[in-house]
Amino acid sequence: MDIKQSGPGIPPVQFGKRDDSPLAVIILADIAKSSFVIARIQLRPDFFLLHLTYITFHLLHLTYITFHLIHHSIETYLKAFLKKIDGDFPHEHSLINLRNLVVKKTIPSSLEETLQSDEVSKFLATLDGAYAGGKYGEMVASGFDVDDLRKIYDVLMREFIVSFF
């Protein structure tokens, strides 16, 4: 389906077609970084404690959003790597499946080691399990301490950013 939107001074945008321009990979990486920044802000101890003063519903809502953004940033970086290497990526949301596709490619060894570590594998599996339910407010506890989650997420995203550029 092609939907064109335009307005005064705005070029038409087509939805439904893959961007095969050289900038597509950089755009994917920028989308991943943007999701990372927002999720990481929500994981800051002072931000997290600030929200403890609100009602429980708000805190749970924050958790849903945070987990969704964490999943989205990792998914988009994995897809950016696949686009960079193969020129395309599957319409897939499973972080484990995307990780398995990426590690079959020629990628920096430090990224490969990080992606295949037991800690990151458990993290990705947990995010996969929470992804669909989290989108609809049905997420259960992650099994990760917030500090541990923060550390694993930071290590993984640092590897993505260093390896990508």
N, C-alpha and C positions, 0 to 999 in steps of 0.2 A: 504494500500500500504506500503510495507516494502522497504525502501531504505537504503542500508548499505554504510557507508563511512568509509574508513580507510586509513591509510598511515603508514609510518615507525614509529613505536613506539606508534601509535594511535589505541586504541581498536575500533572495529567496533561499530557504533552507529546505532540503528534502529529507524526509524521514523514511526509513525503510531500506536504505541502501548503505552498504558498508563503505567507509571512507578508506580508499586505497592510496591516498596521498602520502608523501613522505612524512608529513606532520602527524599522521594518525597515531603512530607509536608514541610520540611525545605527548600528544593530547591524552592518550590513555594513561601514561605515567603521571601527568599533571592531575588527572581526575583521581587517581589512586592517592597521590600526595595530599590532595585537598581533603579526601575522606579521612586520611590518617591524621591530619592536623586537627580536624574537628573531634574525632574520636579520642585523640590523645589529650586534648584539652579537658574532655569529660572524665578522663582517667586521672587527672591531676589530683593529688590528695586534698588540696585546699578547695578545689571545685567540687569534689565528691563530698567533702564534709559540709560544704555550704548547702548542698541539697539535702542533707540529713535533717535540716531544720524544716523542710517541707513535708507534706503528708506522704505516707507510704506509697500511694499511687504514683505520685510524681517521681519518686526515687525509682520505682519499678519501671516507669515509662522511660526514664533516663537510661536505665540498664538495657532496655530493648533497643533504644536508638543507638547506644554505644556499641552493643554487640553487632548490630546491623552494619554500622559504619566500619567496624573492625573487619568484618567479613568482606564488605564491599572493597575496602582498600587492598586487602590481600588478593582477592579475586581479580581485581582490575590490574594489579601489578603482574600477576601470573599471566593474564591475557596479553598484557603489553609485551612480556618476554616472548610469548608464542608468536605474536604479531611481528615482533622485531626479527625473530629467527626464521619463521615459516611464512610470514606475510598474512597469516590468518589465525583465528582461534575458534574453538567450538562454542556454541551457545550452551554453556555448561555452568552450573553454579557450585558444584562440588569442589571444595578446595583440595581435597585429597586427589580427585581425578585430575584436576588441573596441575597440581604439584607433580603427579606422576608423569604427565605429558612433558612438563618443563624439564625434569631431571633426566629425561631420555635425550635431551638436546645437549649441544655443546654450550655449557654455561660455566662461569667461574667456579672453581672447586670449593671456595669458601661458601658460596651460595648453595651449592649442591649439598655440602655437609650440613649446613643449617637447616635446609628444607627436609633432609632425611633424618635429622636427629629425633630421638624418642620424644623429647619435650615438645618440639614443634609439631611432630606427628599427632600427639595427643591434643595439642592446642587446635590444630586444624580440624581434627575429628570432632572436638567439642563444638567448634564454631559451625561445622556442617550440621551437627545435630540440633543446634539452636536456631539455625538460619530461618527455616520456613516458619516455625512456631513463633519466633521473635518478631517476624513481620506482622503477625496477627495477634500479638499480645499473649501468646501461649507458651512463652519460654519458661523453662525451669532453671534452677540454680546451675551455674556453670561448672562447679567443682574446682574452680581456680580461686585462689586468694587474689585480691585486687593487685597487691604488690607483685606477685608472681606473674599475673597476666600482663601487667605493665612492662615487666622486664623481658618476657618472651616476645611481646609485641614490638618493643623497641629494638631488640636484637634482629628480629626478622625484617622489620622495615629498614633498618640501617643497612642490612645486607642487600636488600632490593635496591635501595638508592645508590649505594656504592657500586654495585654490580651493573646497574643499568646504564650509567653514564660513563 
